[in-house]
Amino acid sequence: MTSRVRTVTFDTHDPYELAGFWVQVLRASRHEDDHPGDPGAEVITEGMTLLFEQNNDEKVVKNRVHLCLEPDGTRDAEVAWLQTLGATIAHDLRNPDGTGWVVMHDPEGNEFCVLRSATERAATT
């Protein structure tokens, strides 16, 4: 028997709003039944669903699980675009030789990373 990840769930103050951020980031779709004020919202991707559930507790420590994004374009262009959506840089771990990644926060402070694209990795091997 094999298991697969079907859903990754985030606790959030505003499920609809945070799901909207991730819909843009992942260029995904929102579940048709999601509306502002609902206690949950889904972002549907090819591989899995991201579920955002209402939780009014404050985030107080580093995430124990996070998403790592591999952009189609360059890492640096993706980081710049994500900032226009409301993401912030938490730790810039890019190296002068082009390796490395960027740790970012979504609008509610959840960490995620932006890695180099496959093209960028292939250019340095």
C-alpha positions in Angstrom: 0.0 0.0 0.0 1.1 3.5 -0.7 0.0 6.9 0.6 0.1 10.2 -1.2 -0.3 13.7 0.0 -3.7 14.9 -0.9 -4.1 18.0 1.1 -1.7 20.4 2.9 -3.7 22.4 5.6 -2.9 25.9 6.9 -4.4 27.5 10.0 -5.3 31.1 9.1 -7.2 34.1 10.3 -8.8 34.7 6.9 -9.1 31.5 4.9 -10.5 33.2 1.8 -7.9 35.9 1.7 -4.9 33.7 2.3 -6.2 31.2 -0.3 -6.4 34.1 -2.8 -2.7 34.8 -2.2 -1.8 31.2 -2.9 -4.1 31.0 -5.9 -2.0 33.7 -7.5 1.3 32.2 -6.4 0.5 28.8 -7.8 -1.5 30.1 -10.7 -4.1 27.6 -9.5 -7.9 27.7 -9.1 -10.1 28.4 -6.1 -12.8 25.9 -5.2 -16.1 27.1 -6.7 -17.9 27.0 -3.3 -15.4 29.2 -1.4 -16.7 32.6 -0.4 -15.4 35.4 1.9 -16.2 34.7 5.5 -16.3 30.9 5.0 -14.4 28.9 7.7 -12.3 27.2 5.0 -11.0 27.7 1.5 -9.3 25.4 -1.0 -6.6 26.0 -3.6 -6.6 23.2 -6.2 -3.4 22.3 -8.0 -2.5 19.5 -10.2 -0.8 17.5 -7.5 -2.7 18.3 -4.3 -5.1 20.7 -2.6 -4.1 23.4 -0.2 -6.7 23.8 2.5 -6.9 27.0 4.6 -9.0 26.7 7.8 -10.2 29.4 10.2 -8.1 29.5 13.3 -7.7 32.7 15.4 -4.6 31.5 17.3 -1.5 33.6 16.6 1.5 32.0 14.9 4.2 32.1 17.5 7.0 29.8 16.2 8.7 28.8 13.0 6.7 26.5 10.7 7.6 22.8 11.2 6.5 22.1 7.5 6.8 24.5 4.6 6.4 24.5 0.8 9.4 24.8 -1.5 8.5 26.5 -4.8 10.4 25.8 -8.1 9.5 28.5 -10.6 9.2 28.1 -14.3 11.3 31.3 -14.8 14.2 32.6 -12.7 14.2 32.4 -8.9 15.0 36.1 -8.7 12.1 37.1 -10.9 9.7 34.9 -8.9 10.9 36.4 -5.6 10.3 39.9 -7.0 6.8 38.9 -8.3 5.9 37.3 -5.0 6.7 40.5 -3.2 4.2 42.3 -5.3 1.6 39.9 -4.0 2.4 40.6 -0.4 5.1 38.1 0.4 8.2 39.2 2.3 11.7 38.0 2.4 12.6 36.3 5.8 16.1 35.0 4.9 18.0 35.6 1.7 20.2 32.6 1.2 21.2 33.3 -2.4 25.0 33.0 -3.1 27.2 35.0 -5.4 27.6 31.9 -7.7 23.8 31.8 -8.2 23.1 28.9 -5.9 20.9 29.1 -2.8 17.3 30.0 -2.2 15.1 32.6 -0.5 12.9 31.9 2.5 9.8 34.0 2.4 6.7 34.7 4.4 3.1 34.7 3.0 0.8 37.5 4.3 0.1 35.6 7.5 3.7 34.8 8.2 3.8 31.2 7.0 7.3 30.3 5.7 8.0 29.0 2.2 11.1 28.8 0.0 11.8 29.8 -3.6 14.4 27.6 -5.2 16.2 27.9 -8.4 14.4 26.8 -11.6 15.4 23.6 -13.3 17.0 25.7 -16.1 19.1 27.7 -13.5 20.3 24.5 -11.9 21.2 22.9 -15.2 23.3 26.0 -16.2 25.5 25.6 -13.1 26.2 21.8 -13.4 
